[in-house]
Amino acid sequence: MLIAGRRDDGEEIARGLRAQGSEASFHRVDVTDAASVDALGATVRERFGGLDIAVNSLASAEKGVRLAEETIAHFDAVFAVNVRGLWLAMQMEIKQMLMQETGGTIVNIGSMAAFSGTLGGGFYAASKHAVEGLSKTASNEYAGNGIRVNSVAPGPTRTPLLERAAGAAALEAIGRARPMGRVAEPSEVAEAVLFLASDGARYITGETICMDGGARHLPRIGIPQ
């Protein structure tokens, strides 16, 4: 397993996996830079000989403001990671899977914001709509090559990123407003990813697992301030 990211905590995750007996290593990558992503692909080929499963979890989600007050710089920063970065990663992964002629599976991490919007987070929501578009297009274009492409769209999940953006108290309040009375745990999202990457999902492509605790089926949910 190769963990790639821009932060040092990827190495900590790799060490933890190795301690459990797994083969895992960390590779630093800047997904907004094509050369950096290509170098990641070369590392995958060198260490593992090919690529069977890729999970793309990209997020730039700094708190924004209402759309009329937003800036071009913030737009470019969000889309550079969430859209350009995803496309570059998928391009590298698909080319590798085509080269080895054995197919593979890609799971992209989207967001429930792709099915609605977020107050003060329009750029994030728009970028996650793009995740859906890229995933579904790739699933159509490469299904005949044995490449499956699906996505998981979590709602609010107890991650450091969201805790920083919303605050612990607001996150708990958001959870209480959901039909299941809580936000998702990262392990639950991981289990959905694992299913889509497994042979149990071998006839599934172009689909999205929505994970919001039933919230999208309510007429309206307010966001606590």
C-alpha positions as CSV (number, residue, x, y, z in Angstrom):
1,M,0.0,0.0,0.0
2,L,1.2,3.4,-0.9
3,I,-0.1,6.5,1.0
4,A,0.4,9.7,-0.8
5,G,-0.2,13.2,0.5
6,R,1.2,16.6,1.2
7,R,1.3,16.3,5.0
8,D,3.6,14.4,7.3
9,D,0.8,12.6,9.0
10,G,0.8,10.2,6.0
11,E,4.1,8.8,7.3
12,E,2.5,8.3,10.7
13,I,-0.3,6.3,9.1
14,A,2.1,4.2,7.1
15,R,4.1,3.4,10.3
16,G,0.9,2.4,12.0
17,L,0.0,0.0,9.2
18,R,3.5,-1.5,9.2
19,A,3.2,-2.1,12.9
20,Q,0.1,-4.2,12.2
21,G,2.0,-6.3,9.6
22,S,1.0,-4.5,6.4
23,E,3.4,-3.3,3.7
24,A,2.9,0.4,3.6
25,S,5.0,3.4,2.6
26,F,4.5,7.2,2.3
27,H,5.1,9.3,-0.8
28,R,4.8,13.1,-0.7
29,V,2.8,14.5,-3.6
30,D,1.4,17.8,-4.6
31,V,-1.8,16.9,-6.6
32,T,-2.0,20.4,-8.2
33,D,1.4,19.7,-9.9
34,A,1.4,17.3,-12.9
35,A,5.0,16.5,-12.5
36,S,4.5,15.6,-8.9
37,V,1.6,13.3,-9.7
38,D,3.6,11.7,-12.6
39,A,6.4,11.0,-10.1
40,L,3.9,9.3,-7.8
41,G,2.9,7.1,-10.7
42,A,6.5,6.1,-11.4
43,T,6.9,5.2,-7.7
44,V,3.8,3.0,-7.8
45,R,5.2,1.1,-10.8
46,E,8.7,0.8,-9.2
47,R,7.5,-0.5,-5.9
48,F,4.4,-2.5,-6.8
49,G,4.6,-3.2,-10.5
50,G,1.1,-1.9,-11.1
51,L,-2.0,-0.4,-9.6
52,D,-5.2,-2.3,-8.7
53,I,-7.0,0.1,-6.3
54,A,-6.8,3.9,-6.0
55,V,-8.6,6.0,-3.5
56,N,-8.6,9.7,-4.0
57,S,-9.4,11.8,-1.0
58,L,-8.7,15.4,-1.8
59,A,-10.0,18.4,0.1
60,S,-9.4,22.1,0.2
61,A,-12.2,23.4,2.4
62,E,-11.1,26.6,4.1
63,K,-14.1,28.5,5.4
64,G,-15.5,30.9,2.8
65,V,-18.0,33.6,2.7
66,R,-21.2,34.3,0.7
67,L,-20.6,34.1,-3.1
68,A,-20.9,37.8,-3.8
69,E,-18.1,38.4,-1.3
70,E,-15.8,35.7,-2.5
71,T,-12.4,36.1,-4.2
72,I,-10.8,34.7,-7.3
73,A,-7.8,33.6,-5.2
74,H,-10.0,31.5,-3.0
75,F,-11.8,30.0,-6.0
76,D,-8.5,29.1,-7.7
77,A,-7.1,27.5,-4.4
78,V,-10.2,25.3,-3.9
79,F,-10.5,24.1,-7.5
80,A,-6.7,23.6,-7.9
81,V,-6.9,20.8,-5.3
82,N,-10.5,19.4,-5.5
83,V,-10.9,19.4,-9.3
84,R,-7.5,19.8,-11.0
85,G,-5.9,17.6,-8.4
86,L,-8.5,14.9,-8.8
87,W,-8.3,15.0,-12.6
88,L,-4.5,14.7,-12.5
89,A,-4.6,11.8,-10.1
90,M,-7.3,10.0,-12.1
91,Q,-5.4,10.6,-15.3
92,M,-2.3,8.9,-13.8
93,E,-4.3,6.0,-12.3
94,I,-6.3,5.3,-15.5
95,K,-3.2,5.4,-17.7
96,Q,-1.5,2.9,-15.4
97,M,-4.5,0.6,-15.3
98,L,-4.8,0.7,-19.1
99,M,-1.1,0.0,-19.5
100,Q,-1.3,-3.1,-17.3
101,E,-4.4,-4.3,-19.1
102,T,-5.9,-5.9,-16.0
103,G,-8.3,-3.2,-15.1
104,G,-8.7,-1.8,-11.6
105,T,-11.0,0.3,-9.4
106,I,-11.0,3.9,-8.4
107,V,-12.9,5.3,-5.5
108,N,-13.2,9.1,-5.2
109,I,-14.2,10.9,-2.0
110,G,-16.9,13.4,-2.8
111,S,-19.3,15.1,-0.4
112,M,-23.0,15.5,0.2
113,A,-22.4,19.1,-0.7
114,A,-22.4,17.9,-4.3
115,F,-26.2,17.3,-4.0
116,S,-27.1,20.6,-2.4
117,G,-24.9,23.5,-1.4
118,T,-23.3,24.9,1.7
119,L,-23.7,28.3,3.3
120,G,-20.4,30.1,3.0
121,G,-18.9,27.2,1.1
122,G,-20.1,27.6,-2.5
123,F,-16.7,26.9,-4.0
124,Y,-16.3,23.7,-2.0
125,A,-19.8,22.6,-3.0
126,A,-19.1,23.4,-6.7
127,S,-15.9,21.5,-6.6
128,K,-17.6,18.4,-5.2
129,H,-20.2,18.6,-7.9
130,A,-17.2,18.3,-10.2
131,V,-16.1,15.2,-8.4
132,E,-19.4,13.6,-9.4
133,G,-19.0,14.7,-13.0
134,L,-15.5,13.4,-13.3
135,S,-16.3,10.1,-11.6
136,K,-19.3,9.3,-13.8
137,T,-17.6,10.3,-17.0
138,A,-14.6,8.1,-16.3
139,S,-16.9,5.2,-15.3
140,N,-18.6,5.4,-18.7
141,E,-15.4,5.9,-20.7
142,Y,-13.4,3.1,-19.2
143,A,-15.9,0.4,-18.1
144,G,-15.0,-1.5,-21.3
145,N,-11.4,-1.6,-20.1
146,G,-12.3,-3.3,-16.8
147,I,-11.9,-0.1,-14.8
148,R,-14.6,0.8,-12.3
149,V,-15.0,4.3,-10.9
150,N,-17.3,5.1,-8.0
151,S,-17.5,7.6,-5.3
152,V,-18.5,8.0,-1.6
153,A,-20.2,11.2,-0.6
154,P,-20.0,11.7,3.2
155,G,-22.0,14.3,5.1
156,P,-20.5,15.9,8.2
157,T,-17.8,13.5,9.5
158,R,-15.7,13.8,12.6
159,T,-12.4,14.8,11.0
160,P,-9.8,17.3,12.1
161,L,-10.6,19.3,9.0
162,L,-14.2,19.7,9.8
163,E,-13.6,20.2,13.5
164,R,-11.3,23.1,12.7
165,A,-13.7,24.6,10.1
166,A,-16.9,24.3,12.2
167,G,-15.8,24.0,15.8
168,A,-16.5,21.1,18.1
169,A,-19.7,22.5,19.5
170,A,-21.2,23.2,16.1
171,L,-20.2,19.8,14.8
172,E,-22.1,18.1,17.7
173,A,-25.1,20.4,17.0
174,I,-25.0,19.5,13.3
175,G,-25.0,15.8,14.3
176,R,-28.0,16.1,16.6
177,A,-30.0,17.7,13.7
178,R,-29.6,14.5,11.6
179,P,-32.1,11.7,11.7
180,M,-29.4,9.3,13.2
181,G,-28.5,12.0,15.8
182,R,-24.8,12.2,15.1
183,V,-22.2,12.9,12.5
184,A,-20.3,10.1,10.7
185,E,-17.1,8.5,12.0
186,P,-14.1,8.2,9.6
187,S,-14.1,4.4,10.0
188,E,-17.7,4.3,8.6
189,V,-16.6,6.1,5.4
190,A,-13.6,3.8,5.1
191,E,-15.9,0.8,5.2
192,A,-17.9,2.2,2.3
193,V,-14.8,2.7,0.4
194,L,-13.6,-0.8,1.1
195,F,-16.9,-2.2,-0.2
196,L,-16.6,-0.3,-3.5
197,A,-13.0,-1.4,-3.9
198,S,-13.9,-5.0,-3.3
199,D,-15.0,-7.9,-5.5
200,G,-18.4,-7.6,-3.8
201,A,-18.9,-4.4,-5.9
202,R,-17.5,-5.9,-9.1
203,Y,-20.7,-5.0,-11.1
204,I,-21.0,-1.5,-9.7
205,T,-19.5,1.5,-11.5
206,G,-20.5,5.1,-11.9
207,E,-22.3,5.1,-8.5
208,T,-22.1,7.2,-5.4
209,I,-22.8,6.0,-1.9
210,C,-24.3,8.9,0.0
211,M,-23.6,8.9,3.7
212,D,-25.4,11.6,5.6
213,G,-27.4,9.7,8.2
214,G,-30.6,10.2,6.3
215,A,-30.5,14.0,6.3
216,R,-31.1,14.6,2.6
217,H,-34.5,13.0,2.9
218,L,-35.7,15.7,5.4
219,P,-37.4,18.7,4.0
220,R,-34.9,21.1,5.5
221,I,-32.1,21.1,8.0
222,G,-30.8,24.3,9.5
223,I,-27.1,24.7,10.1
224,P,-26.5,25.8,13.7
225,Q,-24.6,29.0,14.0
